[in-house]
Amino acid sequence: MKATAVAPANIAFIKYWGRRDAKLRLPYNPSISMNLSNCLTTTMVEFSKKFPVDTISEGFNSVRVITHLDRLRKIAKMDEKANVVTKNNFPTSAGIASSASGFAALTVAAAAALRLKLTEKELTELARLGSGSACRSIPDGFVKWEGEYAWSLYPPDYWDLRDIIVIVGNGKKDVSSSHGHERVETSPYFQKRLADVPNRIKRLETALQEKNFKVFGETLEEDCLDMHHVMQTQNPPLYYWNAETVEIMELIKQRTVPAYFTIDAGPNVHIICEGKDEQKITKLFKKNNIIVNKPVRGARII
Ligand code: PMV
């Protein structure tokens, strides 16, 4: 019983930071993201009586993966051990979140290997239990996650956007996002963020619907800064930026190119622009290591 799935990482325009239920990974606020065409995880899962234990490829958090396999085995009422082989097409050390693509690919591959007939909605609910943002890597293109599940707002070809990731990070993060989520209530600005998010979501959804790039960009940049404000005022404070991150933020903020930035729980800068302006951005970062992404489909069996 074997299956292989590929899943994209995703970049959130309205961020998920903080959980109202830590165990069930239920978010305090809805988030909206886009799947990334060039940040892909491919995962093969095989269940067999011949495996005495679960084996997971090196470099992945095997405790979290085994816990996730147990969830799927429980649904399938089956107890065979698994061999899991996972590969990212981007360097794991680059500081690009691989937990979203990783748990999305693992969920879809393991469910197929176990012959579970699950709907897309059910797959997003399961992936969420592995890593919150993973549920957004299952539906296609532009995705919204609210409460227990995620769904596609628009297909990948709806809007020709780019996420140009400028890699400035290397090595492991000091604090994982999992631990960061747990401390969100210690920021005095967190309640303010929660009060502001509903209007910001509305603004972003309208901009997405009207393809109003200026309002879209201003809103996603605002939400990135707001999330990092909360992170930096948590106890203990979380600083994910380094000097190069700030330099790139400054450069984009000058608006000499039609682009906006967003940053996750790491120092890399995601530059969001329209397809027609891709070269204007890539020219600025000729000396950097960059990954150019378009919107793409969600997780699928290959
Ligand atoms: O799913 P997690 O626990 O890796 O959380 C990811 C949170 C951010 O990347 C910082 C924001 C987001 O919505 O993707």
Boltz pocket constraint, residues with backbone or C-beta under 6 A from the ligand:
constraints:
  - pocket:
      binder: B
      contacts: [[A, 10], [A, 11], [A, 12], [A, 14], [A, 15], [A, 16], [A, 17], [A, 31], [A, 97], [A, 99], [A, 100], [A, 131], [A, 132], [A, 133], [A, 134], [A, 177], [A, 178], [A, 181], [A, 263], [A, 264], [A, 265]]
      max_distance: 6.0
